[in-house]
Amino acid sequence: MDKSKKLLVDTFGKKIKENIDYATNETNTITGLINPLIQTLGYDITSPAEYQREYKAESYGTHAVDIAIIKNGNPSILFECKKYSHKFTRDNVIQLRKYYSAEKSHGNSNLSLTVLTDGIRYRFFSDVFEKNLLDQTHFLEINLENIDNMSDDAIDFFFSLGKTRLDHNFIKDFAIDRVFFNKIYSKIESEMKAPSKEFITVLLKSSIPQGRNITTTLIERNGPVVRNAIQAYKNMITGIDDPIIDSPFIETTPTEVSGFQVVLSLLQKRIDIMRLKHEDTEPCFMIRLDSNEDKPVCSLWFNNEKDLQVCFYDSNITGEKVKINNINEIEEYKNRLIETINKYEPELLKPDETPKKITKTYKNGTYEGLSIQIMKSGELIPVPHGKGEFKLSDGTKKSGNWIKGKFIEGNIYKRSGQIKRIVKPGE
C-alpha cells in the first residue's frame, strides 16, 4: 500500500469508526468527518485566511456555502455538506451551481472545483463543458468507506487538493480527462450490456464478405451472436459469466439483457441512453435514470420465463406491473416509458408549426381549416394558418388565407351570404 492510501486508511478508518454514529446532522458530520479530511490536506480550519464556514458572496443573497477553502483572499474550493447517508439530489447540484456562478461573476479565477459530500462520499464538480458554469454531473466520486478499492489516480487527485499542491490547471485538466473517460467507459459498458445496432453494424462490416449489404434483418439476426461473442470475451479475461452483472450471486438472463436493449432503443430519441443505468437484483432487473433510486424508469421481472412482467413508474413511485408474452411487447408501452422520463425531466414545449386541418371553437366563433401552434402565456394554442373559414358569432364569415391567426386575404361574408368585403394582401 502506498503512503497516500495508507494515510487515508489510517486516518479515516479510525475517524469513521469514532464519529460516524454521531453524524446524525450536518453540523456533526462537518465536525467529525469533513473537517478532519480538510486538515489532512494541510489546511488550518481555525484560520479564516484558509477556511471559512457559511461563506457568503454578495450575489448569494441570504444563502451561503457550507465551507470555503480560501487562497489569496478568494475561495478556491467550495464544499456543500449534508449529513451522513444523505441521498444527493438534483437540487443539491443546482445549489452548488448557483454558488459557483455567483463567485465566478465576481471575477474569481482561482475557483475551479466544488464538492458535494455527506462526510463519506465526495463528489467533485468543475466547469468542463462551459466556462464559469458548473457541470450538472460530477467527474469523480470517492467513498472513504471503500478506500482500499480507490484507484491510484483518484487518490492522487485527492491529495493534489492539498494546501501546498493546489493547482487549478491540474484540476481542470484532470476533470476534462475524467469526463471523457467516464463517457467512453459508459459507452463501452452500454455496448457490452446491450449492443446497439450501430455497434453491431461496425462488427458486421469487418466480418461479412466484401460487397454484401448490411440489412436490418442481418443486424437483428446477428444481435444475439454479437452479445454471445462479447460475453465469451468478457468471460475469458475476467472469469465473469455475464457482462452485465455486478454480483456473482445474481444471474442476469439473456431475456433481461434483451429487455434492457429494447428499453434503450425506445428512449434513445428522448434522452441520452448513457444515463439509463441498470441494477440486477434478486427479484428484478431495475432500470433507473442516473442511478438515482428516486428515478426508476421501469423494472423487468423476468426470473420466471413463463411469467414475464414489466413494472412501469409513470403514475407512482411504487409502480404498476404489466404482464407481457415476450420482450417485443415492451414496445407497446413506449409512451409510458416516455411519460416516466417526462415526469423527472419535463420536455420543453415546442409549437408544432406544421399546418394541420382542424375545427376549433373560440370565444368569438368557430374556425375550420389549416392551423399551426403558437406559444402564448406558457401554453401551446392552435391558430388559423393557411386556407380556412372562420364563422363569427354574429353570423359573418371570413374565408381565405390566414397567417398566425391574422386574416390576410379572402372574402368577408354577411349573415345573408353576400360578400361584405374583399380583403387583399397588405390591407
Secondary structure as UniProt FT lines:
FT   HELIX           3..19
FT   HELIX           20..22
FT   HELIX           26..29
FT   HELIX           30..34
FT   HELIX           35..40
FT   TURN            41..42
FT   TURN            45..46
FT   TURN            48..50
FT   STRAND          51..55
FT   HELIX           58..60
FT   TURN            61..62
FT   STRAND          65..71
FT   TURN            72..73
FT   STRAND          74..81
FT   TURN            84..85
FT   HELIX           90..105
FT   TURN            106..107
FT   STRAND          113..117
FT   STRAND          121..125
FT   TURN            131..132
FT   STRAND          140..143
FT   HELIX           144..149
FT   HELIX           152..159
FT   TURN            160..161
FT   TURN            163..165
FT   HELIX           168..193
FT   HELIX           197..205
FT   TURN            206..207
FT   TURN            210..211
FT   HELIX           216..238
FT   TURN            243..244
FT   TURN            248..249
FT   HELIX           254..267
FT   TURN            268..270
FT   HELIX           273..275
FT   STRAND          276..280
FT   STRAND          285..289
FT   TURN            290..291
FT   TURN            293..294
FT   STRAND          296..301
FT   TURN            305..306
FT   STRAND          308..312
FT   TURN            317..318
FT   STRAND          320..324
FT   HELIX           327..333
FT   HELIX           334..344
FT   STRAND          356..362
FT   TURN            363..364
FT   STRAND          365..376
FT   TURN            377..378
FT   STRAND          379..392
FT   TURN            393..394
FT   STRAND          397..403
FT   TURN            404..405
FT   STRAND          406..413
FT   TURN            415..416
FT   STRAND          419..423
FT   TURN            425..426
//
